[in-house]
Amino acid sequence: MPIDASRLHREAVVADTHNDLLMAVTVRPPGQWADYFRARWLPQLRTGGVNVQVLPVFSGWDHETDGALKRTLRMIEAAHRLAEGNADAVALCRDAAEIEAALAEGRIALVLALESCTGIGSDVELFATLYRLGVRVASLTHMGRTAFADGSGEDATGGRLTAAGVAAVAEMHRLGMLLDVSHLGAGGVEHVLELGHGPVIATHSSARALRDHHRNLTDAQLRGIAATGGVVCVNFFASFLHETEHTVDKIVDHIEHIAGVAGIDHVGLGPDFLKEVDADLTPPWSDGMEVEGLDVHACVPGLEGPAGLPLVTEALLRRGFTEEDTAKALGGNVLALLRRVLG
């Protein structure tokens, strides 16, 4: 008897490890943050069956340190306020017990993730401050360079972690903060894996063997991340999947490849839904935003936002994934990793 995709999607834990919705929230006045989230994003998360939502706190390489720190704190405050204002539906979680409680209560577990450390500068001690504020996942850089490391856009430098970056990784491990290697340059990923401080995650990266872009991970990197006990979460950004073919089957191709190389226990979903966020951030007279010449509006049809996530379940089952393996890829693996690292 065929597996009921709708039932499986409802019963599985669905974890999205990268949705930049806080960027859209914080362009509005603070008094609107909670209501905007409830009106615009909560229905999409519910329709998509999302149970665990990692919320990036983004500052790019082109933000000055002081401005980036203010931006970081504003986004963290927004996360707290939207959680407090929607306490019936979501919970900002700091450890595994709080995640489990939120899931048991039918609420969406929100986990804060620092995307790039521009606001920290080289002050490693500020990881402890951000940890106190609820941040539980962090990446060291974005496309460019920080005091800790080079992003993948700087791969030609061959840069590894700086001394401050090595100290940052050790401090994150001490705190119980999960290190995210998405956006980290190739030399930095190699360096992190050599340090061997425990599981790492790639919150929104796909397979370089299928799409040769520096934001994707090589097979050697996939195996290295799996060896830490970590998880690689597939990015749905259309241009990172294939040059021209933007379909849900291409997403499944990347999931299948990562599972084949790293093991089914080491793959998850990191959609990186950009279209709606960009629409909120881009002035109406603008032609939109590009990333290295790639159109952020290029989406997989039906997966412009989280409401379309059941399409992934259907596609995995059509491809021949078992019910157990589909549930692992949808979020079971990420939940297991969060349980292990956050304690």
N, C-alpha and C positions, 0 to 999 in steps of 0.2 A: 504494500500500500504506500503511495507517495506520502512524503512528509508534508504536513500542513505548515506552510511557510509563515502564515499569519500567527498561528499558535506558537510556533517556535520563536518568532520575533518577540511576541508578548512575554513569553516565559524566560527567555534568555536575558542576561545582564548585558545591556548595550552600553558600551563606554566610548565616548568621543573624546579623544585626547588633545584636540586642538580646534577651538571655535573662538575667533577673535571678537565675540560679541561685546566685550567690555569696551572696545574702541568705539563702537556705535553708541553704547550707553553713555559714555563720558563726554560726548560732544553735546549733550543736552544739559540743561540746568540740573543741579543736584536734586532739587525737589521732584524732578520727573523720573529719576533713575529707576526706582522700584516699579512705578506704574508702567513705564515704557517697556521694561523687561517683561512684565506680566502680559501686556497687550501684544507685543511683537514677537518675543522669543519663546516664552513659555508654551504657547500653543504649538509651535513648531517642534519643540523638544518632546512634548507629549505625543504628538502625532508620529514622530519618528521613533518613539519608544525609548528615548535616551534615559538611562538610569544613573550614569556617572558622566559628569561633564567637567573636563579639565578646562579652566579659564586662563588663557594666556594674559599676562601683564606685560605689554609690549613697549620696548623702547629701542629704537634703531641705532645703528652705528653713527648716523648723522645727527643725533641729538646730543647737545652738550650735556656734560655730567649733571650740573645743577638742574637744568630744565628736565633732563631725563628722570632724575630722582623725584622731582615734583610730579611729573607725569605718572611715574610708578606708584607713588603714594595715592594719587587721585584715583587710579584704577583699582587699587586695593580697597580704598574706602568705598568706591562704587560697588564692589563685590559684596562687602559687608552690608551695605544699605539695601541692596536688592534682595539679599538673603533674608535680612530682618523684615523687609516689607512684604516678603512672600513666604513667610515661615511655614505656611500650610502646604507649600508645594516644593520647596527646595531647602537645602541645609548646607552651609559652608562647613566643610569637614576638615579636621586637622589630623585625624588618625584613623586607623582601620575600624576601630569600634564605632566612631561617629559615622563612617561610611555604611557600616552594617546596619546601624540604627536607622539611618535615613532610608535605606533600601527596604527594611522591614516595615517602615511606616508609609511606604509608597511615595516617598519624596525623592527628588533628584539630588544626588550627592554632588556638590560642587567642590572642586579642588583647585586651588590657586597655583599657577605656574609662572615663574619669571621667564619671559622670552627676551634674552639678552640681558647683560649686566651693566649696560651703559651708565645707569644711575648710581652704581656702586663705585665706579672708578676702579681703584686698586685696593679699596678698603674691605678686605676679606671679613673683618669683624661685623660688617653690616649684614651678612647672611643671617647671623643670629637675630638681628633686629627684624628682618623680613620674616624669618621663621616665627617669631613671636606674633607677627601680624597675620600669620596663617599660610604663608607660602610654603608649599611642600614639594615642588618640582622646579628646577631651574636649568636654563641653558646659559652657556658662558658668553655667547655672541650671537649676532644675526648675520647678515650677508657680509659685513665688513669686519672691522678690527676693534677689539676692546683691549683693556689692560690685561685681560686674562688669556686671550686667544684670537686667532684669525677665523673668520667665517669662511664658508665654502666658496664664496665669491672671490676669496683671496688665495685660492689653492696654489696659484703659480708661485707664491712666496715660499711654499714648503714649510710654513710656520707650524710649530707645535705649541704646546702650552707655555706661557711665560712662567717665571718663578711664582708670581702671584696666582696664576692659574692653577698651578700644582697645589698651592696652599688652599685655594678655593675648593678644589675637588676634595681635599682632605677634610676641610671644614664642613662641607655639605654631608660627607659621609658621617662625620661625628654627630651632626645634628639629626640625621635621619631624613635628609632631603634627597629626593631622587634626581639624579643628573640626567639631563636631556641632551643628546648629541645631535639632534636635528639642527641644521645650520652650521655646525662646527666643521671646520676645514678638515681635509683628509688627514693631514699630519696631526691635528688635534685629536681626532677620533682614535688614531693609532696610539697616541700618547696616553689618552684616558684608559684605553684597554690595557696598556702596559702597566699602568699604576695599580690596577686590580683591586679597587676599593669596593667592589660589589656590583650589584645589578645596575644597569643603565637602561634608559628608554630613548627611542627615537620617536618623538610624539607626532611627527608629520613628515615622513620620508618614504619614498618608494624605491623600486629596484632599478639600479643603474644598468643592469644587464638588458632591461627592456626599454629603457629610455635614458640615453646617455646625456644626463644633465648633472652638474655638480651638486645639485640639491638632493640627488638620489644616492643610495648607498650601494657599494660594490658587494659582490658575493663574499669577499673576504671580510668586509665590515659586518655583513649580516651574520656570518658565522661567529665573529668575535663578540658581537652583542649577545647572541644566543649563549655563548660560553659563559657570560657573566650571569646568566639567568634572566636577562632582560627581554624586552619586547620591542619590535619594530612596527610602528603604526602607519598604515598606508595613507599617503596624501592623495586626495581626490582632485587636486588642482589639475585641470585638464591637460595643460601643457607639460606637466611632469609625468603624465601617463603615456602619452603618445603625441607625435608631432601633429597628426591630423585626425586620427580616430578617437573621438571622445565619447565612449560608451561605458555602460556599467560593466560590460564584459572585460574592458581594459583594466578596470579596478580589480576584478577577479583575477585577471592575468597576474597582476602584481602580488596579490594575496597568495595565489597559488605558487608563484615563484619563490617568494620569501619563505612560505611554509616548506617548500621542497628543499631549500638551501639551509635554512635555520631550524626548521622543525615546526610543526603545527602549534606547539606551545609557546611560540615566540613571535606571533603575528597578531596585529590588532588594527583598529581603525583610527586614523587621525585626519579627518576630512579636510580641514582648513577651508571652510566655506567663506569665500571672499566676496562674492557678488553683492550680497545685501549689505555687508559691512561697508564695502567701497561706495555703494550708492548713498549711504548716510554720510560718508566722509568727503565725497567729491562734490564740488559746487555744480549746480545744474547746467551752467554754461560750459563746463569742461567736457572733453571727450572721454574722460575716464582715466584710470590709472594703469600703468604697465609695470611689470617687473622684468627688468632686463629685456625689454622688447616684447614680452609675453603678455597678452591681454588677460587681466584678472577676471574679465567677464566671460571668458570661455569656460563653459561648464559642461559637465556630463548632464544631458537632458534628464530631468526628473530629480537631479541631485544638486540643485541650486542651493539647497539648505537642508537642515536636519530632518524635515518632514519626509524626505525621500528615502531615508535609511532602510525601510523595509524592502526596497528594491535590491539592496545588496544581499539580504538574506535569500530572496528568491533566486538571485543570480548564482549564489554559492551552491544552493541546492540543485539548480539546473546543471551546474558544472560537475556534480557528483560528490560534493562534500557531504560527509555524514552529519547527522543532527548534532552529535557531540563536537565534531570539529568546527562546524558552523558556529555553535555557541561559544567556543573558545575564541574564534576570530572576532566575533561581534563584541566581545568584552570580557569574557571569562578569563583570558590571559592577563589583561590589564588589571582586573580586580585582584587576581592572585598576586600580581607584582606589588600592587599598592598594599595589600595585606602584609606582604613580606617586608617591605621597606618601611612603611609608616608605622607598623607595629600596633 
